[in-house]
């Protein structure tokens, strides 16, 4: 575990050194400015729209940071040839995969925390209400979803030729799941066989990232999501993350690092 935490620490420090860390603060400032516009409106509908835009910005920003940071981890080690002294320490390939995952997930968690603190501060100062529990649920669910995405990106970075290819493909996959994932079962019912069965299989075989979107709970000040459902979603994310990490480990173990 010490080796895994050490590798994770390197990933987090790398985020500080690269532009990602500064982009995080720029986007946070932008989020603050957008949220402050709520003070100029007194229409509840406009207020909800602005809050929804802010939360959408949080989702997009953290996805960009998670995917971009994770996609370059292993390819960068291979390109710089630092993977060889790393594995000679000795550090196993399993520890490399777990360390990279943990570092990217924790770094992304910092981004999620910063965004939600800014959002909660601006929104709370205007509405004089601090629904900490629903903010915690929304942030936790989003962070759990990002664990699945990071595992997926690590798997892609093992097999795709370049980080840019991994980023593009994963963005398309994630956008497709978020946009169409919840509708696939309905679409399947309107299709004839064998397309109905094919779409149904796809529906049950993809990780449903859209289940982790609690923006409406925050925007419309709804009551808390059932904690049992949050726990079930967390376990679901852990299972899918484990599947992707296992597949990434299999590919990394068999992959030649000299090509």
Beta strands, then each sheet from edge to edge (+ up, - down):
end
